[in-house]
Amino acid sequence: MKKTFQLFLFALLFLGSSQFAQAQTADDILEAHFKAIGGKDQWRQLHTITYKAYFTRIYMRSEYEVTHLSSNAWQMVDFCRTTTSDGKRSWCKRVNGKTVLFKNNIVRPPLQPYYLDYKKKGHKIKYIGVTTIEGKEYHQLETIQKNGTVEHLFFDTHLFMLRITKTKLGMKEGSKNLWQHIYYDDYKQVGNRWFFHKKRIQQPGTTTLYITKSDIVPNAKVNPQLFKYPGK
């Protein structure tokens, strides 16, 4: 009798946990994620950021510094040029003083994650479920951004940190869609927020790009003149 009762309790617990897993929503996962990285209010109050970084690809290495605003203006300085965007147009100033205006604006990922307050921004996100990649479990979300970009987000099931993004590139190889994969690692607390300090980018037809960040300064004081186009 006692054994039967124990089995009955185990069955109830199993069914309860299964129902809880099935009841997960995209909002549940995102709520847990933002709680893990400092809270939604902290990220809503992030307006500027500066950091140093370097990237490696095969035997090549390059160091650079970035200044980024929530208005999508940004500037990147490396050893041979300064590339800037005021949020509408982008240009490059080389060490020889020559400035080149790009035909199209270069857009960087937003300072605040696009999935923060995503409904107000017109994005759609749904919960796919728990998926296993290379032996590790992740909560998988499918996002359709307002501009039509399709991206899958993978959060680890223990800490709810974003670990992988899988972005549809809009290109095909035969009948197969091509995707960009970015892997995020080495999260560290900076002030009241947690930032990844390493990421690995894999795109079809290219070698893997590794990026390492350091000296992250949230809400740094930034001179607005940095983003003023020097031409007419």
C-alpha positions in Angstrom: 0.0 0.0 0.0 2.8 2.4 1.0 4.6 1.6 -2.2 1.5 2.2 -4.3 1.0 5.6 -2.6 4.6 6.6 -3.3 4.1 5.7 -7.0 0.9 7.7 -7.0 2.7 10.8 -5.6 5.6 10.3 -8.1 3.0 10.2 -11.0 1.4 13.4 -9.7 4.7 15.2 -9.5 5.7 14.0 -13.0 2.4 15.1 -14.5 2.6 18.4 -12.7 6.1 19.1 -13.9 5.1 18.1 -17.5 2.1 20.4 -17.4 4.3 23.3 -16.1 6.8 22.7 -18.9 4.0 22.7 -21.5 2.6 25.9 -20.0 5.8 27.9 -20.6 5.4 30.9 -22.8 7.8 33.2 -24.6 7.0 35.9 -22.0 7.9 33.4 -19.2 11.3 32.7 -20.7 12.0 36.4 -21.5 11.0 37.4 -18.0 13.4 34.9 -16.5 16.1 36.0 -18.9 15.9 39.7 -18.1 15.7 38.9 -14.4 19.0 37.0 -14.8 20.8 39.8 -16.6 19.7 42.7 -14.3 16.0 43.3 -14.9 14.0 45.0 -17.6 14.1 48.4 -16.0 17.9 48.4 -16.0 18.0 47.6 -19.7 15.4 50.2 -20.5 17.7 52.7 -18.8 20.7 51.7 -20.9 21.3 54.6 -23.3 25.0 54.5 -24.2 27.8 52.0 -24.0 31.5 51.9 -24.7 33.9 49.0 -24.8 37.2 47.7 -26.2 37.3 44.5 -28.2 39.3 42.4 -30.6 38.4 39.8 -33.2 40.3 36.9 -34.5 39.7 34.9 -37.7 42.2 32.2 -38.6 45.5 34.0 -38.1 44.2 37.5 -38.3 43.6 39.7 -35.2 42.4 43.3 -35.0 41.7 45.5 -32.0 39.1 48.2 -31.9 36.9 50.4 -29.7 33.2 51.0 -29.9 30.8 53.7 -28.8 27.1 52.9 -29.2 24.0 54.9 -28.5 20.4 53.7 -28.0 19.5 56.0 -31.0 21.4 53.4 -33.1 24.3 55.9 -33.7 27.6 54.2 -33.3 31.4 54.6 -33.9 34.1 52.0 -34.2 37.8 53.0 -34.2 40.6 50.6 -35.3 44.2 51.0 -36.3 43.5 52.3 -39.8 40.1 54.0 -39.8 37.1 55.4 -37.9 33.7 54.1 -39.0 30.7 56.1 -37.9 26.9 56.0 -38.2 24.5 58.7 -37.1 21.7 56.2 -37.3 20.7 57.2 -40.8 24.0 57.2 -42.8 27.4 55.7 -42.4 30.9 56.9 -43.3 34.5 56.0 -42.9 37.4 58.3 -42.2 40.8 56.7 -43.0 44.1 57.6 -41.3 45.0 59.6 -44.4 42.1 62.0 -43.6 39.9 60.9 -46.5 36.2 60.4 -45.7 34.0 58.0 -47.7 30.2 58.0 -47.4 28.8 54.5 -47.7 25.9 54.0 -50.2 23.8 52.2 -47.5 23.7 52.8 -43.7 25.4 50.1 -41.7 23.0 49.0 -38.9 24.4 47.4 -35.7 22.2 45.3 -33.4 20.2 47.7 -31.1 21.8 48.7 -27.8 18.7 47.4 -26.0 17.7 43.9 -27.1 14.9 44.0 -29.7 12.9 41.4 -27.7 12.7 43.8 -24.7 9.1 45.1 -24.8 8.8 43.3 -28.1 5.1 43.7 -28.5 5.2 47.5 -28.4 7.9 47.3 -31.2 5.7 45.2 -33.4 7.7 41.9 -33.2 6.2 38.5 -32.7 7.7 35.8 -30.5 6.5 32.3 -29.7 7.9 29.5 -27.5 9.0 26.4 -29.5 10.0 24.3 -26.5 13.1 22.7 -25.0 15.6 21.6 -27.6 19.0 19.8 -27.2 22.1 21.1 -29.0 25.4 19.3 -28.6 24.1 17.6 -25.4 22.8 20.8 -23.7 19.2 21.8 -23.3 17.9 25.2 -24.3 14.6 27.0 -24.2 14.0 27.9 -27.9 12.0 30.9 -29.0 11.1 31.8 -32.6 11.0 35.6 -33.4 9.6 37.4 -36.4 10.8 41.0 -36.2 8.8 43.8 -37.6 11.0 44.0 -40.7 10.4 40.3 -41.4 13.7 38.9 -40.0 13.3 35.4 -38.6 15.5 34.5 -35.7 15.6 31.7 -33.1 16.8 32.5 -29.6 18.2 29.7 -27.4 18.4 30.3 -23.6 20.0 27.8 -21.3 17.5 26.1 -19.0 19.4 26.8 -15.8 20.5 30.4 -15.8 18.3 31.7 -18.7 21.2 33.3 -20.4 21.1 33.8 -24.1 23.5 31.3 -25.6 22.7 31.0 -29.3 21.0 33.0 -32.0 20.1 31.5 -35.3 19.2 34.1 -37.9 17.6 33.3 -41.3 19.8 35.1 -44.0 17.3 35.2 -46.8 19.6 33.1 -49.0 19.3 29.5 -50.1 21.6 26.7 -51.1 19.4 24.8 -53.5 16.2 24.4 -51.5 17.8 24.8 -48.1 17.6 28.1 -46.2 20.9 29.5 -44.9 21.3 30.6 -41.3 23.8 32.6 -39.3 24.7 31.2 -35.9 26.1 33.3 -33.1 27.2 31.8 -29.8 27.4 33.9 -26.6 29.7 33.1 -23.6 31.6 34.5 -20.7 28.8 36.6 -19.1 30.1 39.0 -16.5 28.4 41.6 -14.2 29.1 45.2 -15.1 27.3 47.5 -12.6 23.7 46.3 -12.4 23.6 44.3 -15.7 25.2 41.2 -17.1 26.9 41.3 -20.5 28.4 38.6 -22.6 32.1 39.2 -23.2 32.7 36.6 -25.9 30.8 35.6 -29.0 31.5 33.3 -32.0 29.9 34.0 -35.4 29.4 31.4 -38.0 28.1 32.1 -41.5 27.8 29.9 -44.5 30.8 30.2 -46.8 33.0 32.1 -44.3 35.5 31.1 -41.6 34.4 31.5 -37.9 34.8 35.0 -36.4 35.7 35.2 -32.7 35.0 38.5 -30.8 36.2 39.2 -27.2 35.0 42.4 -25.3 36.5 44.1 -22.3 36.2 47.4 -20.4 32.5 47.7 -20.9 31.1 51.0 -19.6 27.3 51.3 -19.6 25.8 54.8 -19.8 29.2 56.4 -20.5 29.3 60.1 -21.2 29.6 60.5 -25.0 30.4 63.6 -27.0 27.5 64.0 -29.6 30.0 65.5 -32.0 31.4 62.0 -32.6 28.4 61.3 -34.8 28.4 64.5 -36.8 29.0 63.9 -40.5 32.1 65.9 -41.6 30.9 66.5 -45.1 27.9 68.4 -46.4 
